[in-house]
Amino acid sequence: MATREQIEQTILRVAGHPVSGPIKAMASQFAEAIVELDSADTPKKAKPVRGTEQQREKETRVFEAVEQR
């Protein structure tokens, strides 16, 4: 994984090396957030893709009303 400084320099390079503005001001915060995401101990569980077995298991369809009036 890249260091925080490398990530910050990449953000600034992609943005066109801004001299001022919100990208320049927040580049270090962006880099820190990316480092924190990458260094997380437990990866986040990915959402199931539509049409997969995981998606079908949790889906419940109701075809008629259960209650009577």
N, CA, C and O atoms as CSV, one atom per row, in Angstrom:
chain,resi,resn,atom,element,x,y,z
A,1,MET,N,N,0.842,-1.187,0.000
A,1,MET,CA,C,0.000,0.000,0.000
A,1,MET,C,C,0.877,1.236,0.000
A,1,MET,O,O,1.949,1.265,0.605
A,2,ALA,N,N,0.409,2.226,-0.673
A,2,ALA,CA,C,1.126,3.504,-0.743
A,2,ALA,C,C,1.036,4.237,0.593
A,2,ALA,O,O,0.111,4.022,1.376
A,3,THR,N,N,1.997,5.092,0.831
A,3,THR,CA,C,1.995,5.886,2.058
A,3,THR,C,C,1.010,7.051,1.921
A,3,THR,O,O,0.510,7.342,0.835
A,4,ARG,N,N,0.749,7.702,3.048
A,4,ARG,CA,C,-0.170,8.836,3.039
A,4,ARG,C,C,0.351,9.948,2.130
A,4,ARG,O,O,-0.420,10.580,1.407
A,5,GLU,N,N,1.647,10.180,2.170
A,5,GLU,CA,C,2.240,11.239,1.348
A,5,GLU,C,C,2.121,10.923,-0.139
A,5,GLU,O,O,1.847,11.810,-0.947
A,6,GLN,N,N,2.330,9.648,-0.500
A,6,GLN,CA,C,2.202,9.247,-1.905
A,6,GLN,C,C,0.763,9.415,-2.390
A,6,GLN,O,O,0.526,9.868,-3.510
A,7,ILE,N,N,-0.180,9.052,-1.550
A,7,ILE,CA,C,-1.588,9.192,-1.914
A,7,ILE,C,C,-1.945,10.663,-2.072
A,7,ILE,O,O,-2.644,11.040,-3.013
A,8,GLU,N,N,-1.465,11.490,-1.152
A,8,GLU,CA,C,-1.751,12.929,-1.231
A,8,GLU,C,C,-1.163,13.527,-2.513
A,8,GLU,O,O,-1.828,14.316,-3.184
A,9,GLN,N,N,0.065,13.163,-2.856
A,9,GLN,CA,C,0.686,13.670,-4.079
A,9,GLN,C,C,-0.068,13.198,-5.322
A,9,GLN,O,O,-0.177,13.941,-6.298
A,10,THR,N,N,-0.587,11.974,-5.293
A,10,THR,CA,C,-1.362,11.452,-6.423
A,10,THR,C,C,-2.672,12.211,-6.572
A,10,THR,O,O,-3.083,12.530,-7.688
A,11,ILE,N,N,-3.330,12.503,-5.456
A,11,ILE,CA,C,-4.577,13.273,-5.496
A,11,ILE,C,C,-4.331,14.639,-6.114
A,11,ILE,O,O,-5.099,15.092,-6.963
A,12,LEU,N,N,-3.261,15.290,-5.688
A,12,LEU,CA,C,-2.937,16.613,-6.230
A,12,LEU,C,C,-2.547,16.536,-7.710
A,12,LEU,O,O,-2.888,17.429,-8.486
A,13,ARG,N,N,-1.841,15.485,-8.098
A,13,ARG,CA,C,-1.440,15.332,-9.501
A,13,ARG,C,C,-2.652,15.108,-10.394
A,13,ARG,O,O,-2.752,15.697,-11.470
A,14,VAL,N,N,-3.572,14.257,-9.947
A,14,VAL,CA,C,-4.788,13.985,-10.728
A,14,VAL,C,C,-5.644,15.238,-10.850
A,14,VAL,O,O,-6.285,15.454,-11.878
A,15,ALA,N,N,-5.658,16.063,-9.813
A,15,ALA,CA,C,-6.450,17.298,-9.829
A,15,ALA,C,C,-5.762,18.415,-10.600
A,15,ALA,O,O,-6.323,19.503,-10.727
A,16,GLY,N,N,-4.551,18.173,-11.123
A,16,GLY,CA,C,-3.873,19.180,-11.917
A,16,GLY,C,C,-2.980,20.098,-11.114
A,16,GLY,O,O,-2.768,21.243,-11.512
A,17,HIS,N,N,-2.452,19.636,-10.004
A,17,HIS,CA,C,-1.567,20.420,-9.130
A,17,HIS,C,C,-2.169,21.788,-8.789
A,17,HIS,O,O,-1.595,22.822,-9.131
A,18,PRO,N,N,-3.327,21.792,-8.114
A,18,PRO,CA,C,-3.942,23.087,-7.784
A,18,PRO,C,C,-3.095,23.874,-6.777
A,18,PRO,O,O,-2.472,23.299,-5.884
A,19,VAL,N,N,-3.087,25.189,-6.940
A,19,VAL,CA,C,-2.339,26.065,-6.035
A,19,VAL,C,C,-3.194,26.406,-4.816
A,19,VAL,O,O,-2.676,26.576,-3.713
A,20,SER,N,N,-4.501,26.503,-5.024
A,20,SER,CA,C,-5.421,26.789,-3.931
A,20,SER,C,C,-6.762,26.145,-4.264
A,20,SER,O,O,-6.959,25.609,-5.354
A,21,GLY,N,N,-7.665,26.208,-3.317
A,21,GLY,CA,C,-8.999,25.669,-3.534
A,21,GLY,C,C,-9.288,24.482,-2.643
A,21,GLY,O,O,-8.445,24.074,-1.845
A,22,PRO,N,N,-10.481,23.926,-2.780
A,22,PRO,CA,C,-10.898,22.855,-1.870
A,22,PRO,C,C,-10.092,21.568,-2.034
A,22,PRO,O,O,-9.854,20.878,-1.043
A,23,ILE,N,N,-9.668,21.225,-3.240
A,23,ILE,CA,C,-8.884,20.008,-3.425
A,23,ILE,C,C,-7.528,20.149,-2.728
A,23,ILE,O,O,-7.086,19.236,-2.031
A,24,LYS,N,N,-6.889,21.269,-2.916
A,24,LYS,CA,C,-5.592,21.525,-2.276
A,24,LYS,C,C,-5.739,21.510,-0.758
A,24,LYS,O,O,-4.897,20.954,-0.052
A,25,ALA,N,N,-6.810,22.121,-0.261
A,25,ALA,CA,C,-7.019,22.214,1.183
A,25,ALA,C,C,-7.353,20.865,1.816
A,25,ALA,O,O,-6.989,20.612,2.965
A,26,MET,N,N,-8.044,19.998,1.074
A,26,MET,CA,C,-8.509,18.741,1.656
A,26,MET,C,C,-7.733,17.514,1.188
A,26,MET,O,O,-8.100,16.397,1.553
A,27,ALA,N,N,-6.694,17.676,0.407
A,27,ALA,CA,C,-5.944,16.528,-0.118
A,27,ALA,C,C,-5.378,15.658,0.999
A,27,ALA,O,O,-5.402,14.431,0.894
A,28,SER,N,N,-4.873,16.266,2.057
A,28,SER,CA,C,-4.321,15.467,3.158
A,28,SER,C,C,-5.418,14.690,3.885
A,28,SER,O,O,-5.189,13.563,4.324
A,29,GLN,N,N,-6.602,15.283,4.015
A,29,GLN,CA,C,-7.717,14.571,4.651
A,29,GLN,C,C,-8.188,13.411,3.779
A,29,GLN,O,O,-8.514,12.339,4.290
A,30,PHE,N,N,-8.225,13.626,2.453
A,30,PHE,CA,C,-8.577,12.538,1.530
A,30,PHE,C,C,-7.579,11.386,1.685
A,30,PHE,O,O,-7.969,10.223,1.792
A,31,ALA,N,N,-6.295,11.724,1.696
A,31,ALA,CA,C,-5.250,10.709,1.801
A,31,ALA,C,C,-5.363,9.941,3.115
A,31,ALA,O,O,-5.227,8.718,3.131
A,32,GLU,N,N,-5.608,10.641,4.202
A,32,GLU,CA,C,-5.746,9.984,5.502
A,32,GLU,C,C,-6.938,9.034,5.519
A,32,GLU,O,O,-6.850,7.939,6.075
A,33,ALA,N,N,-8.043,9.440,4.919
A,33,ALA,CA,C,-9.226,8.582,4.860
A,33,ALA,C,C,-8.955,7.322,4.037
A,33,ALA,O,O,-9.419,6.238,4.390
A,34,ILE,N,N,-8.214,7.461,2.956
A,34,ILE,CA,C,-7.885,6.300,2.127
A,34,ILE,C,C,-6.975,5.344,2.887
A,34,ILE,O,O,-7.156,4.129,2.806
A,35,VAL,N,N,-6.008,5.867,3.618
A,35,VAL,CA,C,-5.115,5.029,4.419
A,35,VAL,C,C,-5.908,4.288,5.490
A,35,VAL,O,O,-5.660,3.107,5.732
A,36,GLU,N,N,-6.855,4.960,6.134
A,36,GLU,CA,C,-7.682,4.318,7.156
A,36,GLU,C,C,-8.538,3.204,6.558
A,36,GLU,O,O,-8.696,2.149,7.172
A,37,LEU,N,N,-9.089,3.429,5.370
A,37,LEU,CA,C,-9.885,2.391,4.718
A,37,LEU,C,C,-9.041,1.167,4.409
A,37,LEU,O,O,-9.490,0.035,4.588
A,38,ASP,N,N,-7.838,1.391,3.951
A,38,ASP,CA,C,-6.981,0.282,3.569
A,38,ASP,C,C,-6.430,-0.469,4.771
A,38,ASP,O,O,-6.153,-1.665,4.675
A,39,SER,N,N,-6.269,0.207,5.897
A,39,SER,CA,C,-5.675,-0.433,7.062
A,39,SER,C,C,-6.713,-1.055,7.998
A,39,SER,O,O,-6.368,-1.481,9.100
A,40,ALA,N,N,-7.957,-1.113,7.583
A,40,ALA,CA,C,-8.995,-1.707,8.433
A,40,ALA,C,C,-8.689,-3.189,8.649
A,40,ALA,O,O,-8.304,-3.891,7.714
A,41,ASP,N,N,-8.862,-3.659,9.884
A,41,ASP,CA,C,-8.553,-5.048,10.218
A,41,ASP,C,C,-9.527,-6.023,9.571
A,41,ASP,O,O,-9.122,-7.060,9.045
A,42,THR,N,N,-10.794,-5.689,9.611
A,42,THR,CA,C,-11.788,-6.584,9.046
A,42,THR,C,C,-12.385,-5.956,7.794
A,42,THR,O,O,-12.906,-4.842,7.844
A,43,PRO,N,N,-12.313,-6.654,6.688
A,43,PRO,CA,C,-12.913,-6.096,5.473
A,43,PRO,C,C,-14.434,-6.083,5.578
A,43,PRO,O,O,-15.030,-6.947,6.220
A,44,LYS,N,N,-15.047,-5.100,4.943
A,44,LYS,CA,C,-16.496,-5.016,4.965
A,44,LYS,C,C,-17.084,-6.044,4.018
A,44,LYS,O,O,-16.536,-6.303,2.947
A,45,LYS,N,N,-18.199,-6.627,4.418
A,45,LYS,CA,C,-18.848,-7.642,3.615
A,45,LYS,C,C,-19.477,-6.990,2.383
A,45,LYS,O,O,-20.160,-5.971,2.491
A,46,ALA,N,N,-19.245,-7.572,1.239
A,46,ALA,CA,C,-19.794,-7.046,-0.007
A,46,ALA,C,C,-21.276,-7.378,-0.104
A,46,ALA,O,O,-21.719,-8.439,0.337
A,47,LYS,N,N,-22.030,-6.465,-0.685
A,47,LYS,CA,C,-23.448,-6.711,-0.879
A,47,LYS,C,C,-23.627,-7.768,-1.970
A,47,LYS,O,O,-22.855,-7.798,-2.928
A,48,PRO,N,N,-24.627,-8.627,-1.836
A,48,PRO,CA,C,-24.836,-9.647,-2.865
A,48,PRO,C,C,-25.281,-9.024,-4.181
A,48,PRO,O,O,-25.995,-8.022,-4.209
A,49,VAL,N,N,-24.849,-9.630,-5.244
A,49,VAL,CA,C,-25.202,-9.159,-6.575
A,49,VAL,C,C,-26.607,-9.640,-6.901
A,49,VAL,O,O,-26.999,-10.738,-6.506
A,50,ARG,N,N,-27.361,-8.823,-7.618
A,50,ARG,CA,C,-28.731,-9.203,-7.973
A,50,ARG,C,C,-28.736,-10.506,-8.732
A,50,ARG,O,O,-27.938,-10.702,-9.648
A,51,GLY,N,N,-29.633,-11.400,-8.356
A,51,GLY,CA,C,-29.779,-12.668,-9.040
A,51,GLY,C,C,-28.923,-13.789,-8.484
A,51,GLY,O,O,-29.004,-14.910,-8.986
A,52,THR,N,N,-28.112,-13.542,-7.480
A,52,THR,CA,C,-27.290,-14.593,-6.901
A,52,THR,C,C,-28.082,-15.347,-5.848
A,52,THR,O,O,-29.183,-14.939,-5.481
A,53,GLU,N,N,-27.526,-16.440,-5.365
A,53,GLU,CA,C,-28.195,-17.245,-4.338
A,53,GLU,C,C,-28.423,-16.425,-3.065
A,53,GLU,O,O,-29.474,-16.548,-2.435
A,54,GLN,N,N,-27.447,-15.587,-2.678
A,54,GLN,CA,C,-27.599,-14.782,-1.467
A,54,GLN,C,C,-28.786,-13.842,-1.609
A,54,GLN,O,O,-29.532,-13.645,-0.649
A,55,GLN,N,N,-28.973,-13.264,-2.775
A,55,GLN,CA,C,-30.083,-12.342,-3.000
A,55,GLN,C,C,-31.411,-13.098,-2.917
A,55,GLN,O,O,-32.366,-12.604,-2.318
A,56,ARG,N,N,-31.476,-14.271,-3.504
A,56,ARG,CA,C,-32.726,-15.033,-3.511
A,56,ARG,C,C,-33.119,-15.518,-2.123
A,56,ARG,O,O,-34.308,-15.594,-1.814
A,57,GLU,N,N,-32.144,-15.847,-1.280
A,57,GLU,CA,C,-32.453,-16.363,0.049
A,57,GLU,C,C,-33.177,-15.350,0.922
A,57,GLU,O,O,-34.067,-15.731,1.682
A,58,LYS,N,N,-32.826,-14.081,0.837
A,58,LYS,CA,C,-33.428,-13.102,1.730
A,58,LYS,C,C,-34.674,-12.444,1.146
A,58,LYS,O,O,-35.319,-11.645,1.826
A,59,GLU,N,N,-35.025,-12.761,-0.093
A,59,GLU,CA,C,-36.173,-12.135,-0.727
A,59,GLU,C,C,-37.453,-12.908,-0.407
A,59,GLU,O,O,-37.488,-14.131,-0.541
A,60,THR,N,N,-38.491,-12.208,0.010
A,60,THR,CA,C,-39.778,-12.818,0.309
A,60,THR,C,C,-40.848,-12.081,-0.473
A,60,THR,O,O,-40.986,-10.863,-0.357
A,61,ARG,N,N,-41.598,-12.818,-1.266
A,61,ARG,CA,C,-42.648,-12.188,-2.066
A,61,ARG,C,C,-44.008,-12.591,-1.525
A,61,ARG,O,O,-44.211,-13.736,-1.121
A,62,VAL,N,N,-44.932,-11.650,-1.519
A,62,VAL,CA,C,-46.291,-11.890,-1.060
A,62,VAL,C,C,-47.197,-11.802,-2.281
A,62,VAL,O,O,-47.235,-10.778,-2.963
A,63,PHE,N,N,-47.928,-12.885,-2.554
A,63,PHE,CA,C,-48.791,-12.920,-3.731
A,63,PHE,C,C,-50.238,-12.578,-3.396
A,63,PHE,O,O,-50.950,-12.043,-4.246
A,64,GLU,N,N,-50.686,-12.871,-2.186
A,64,GLU,CA,C,-52.044,-12.516,-1.791
A,64,GLU,C,C,-52.035,-12.012,-0.348
A,64,GLU,O,O,-51.119,-12.288,0.426
A,65,ALA,N,N,-53.068,-11.278,-0.022
A,65,ALA,CA,C,-53.179,-10.744,1.331
A,65,ALA,C,C,-53.498,-11.872,2.308
A,65,ALA,O,O,-54.283,-12.767,1.994
A,66,VAL,N,N,-52.895,-11.828,3.481
A,66,VAL,CA,C,-53.108,-12.853,4.499
A,66,VAL,C,C,-54.375,-12.529,5.296
A,66,VAL,O,O,-55.092,-13.435,5.720
A,67,GLU,N,N,-54.644,-11.263,5.494
A,67,GLU,CA,C,-55.779,-10.866,6.328
A,67,GLU,C,C,-57.080,-10.881,5.539
A,67,GLU,O,O,-57.076,-10.745,4.315
A,68,GLN,N,N,-58.186,-11.047,6.242
A,68,GLN,CA,C,-59.511,-10.993,5.635
A,68,GLN,C,C,-60.293,-9.900,6.291
A,68,GLN,O,O,-60.143,-9.661,7.489
A,69,ARG,N,N,-61.140,-9.219,5.522
A,69,ARG,CA,C,-61.945,-8.147,6.072
A,69,ARG,C,C,-63.400,-8.487,5.988
A,69,ARG,O,O,-64.244,-7.695,6.407
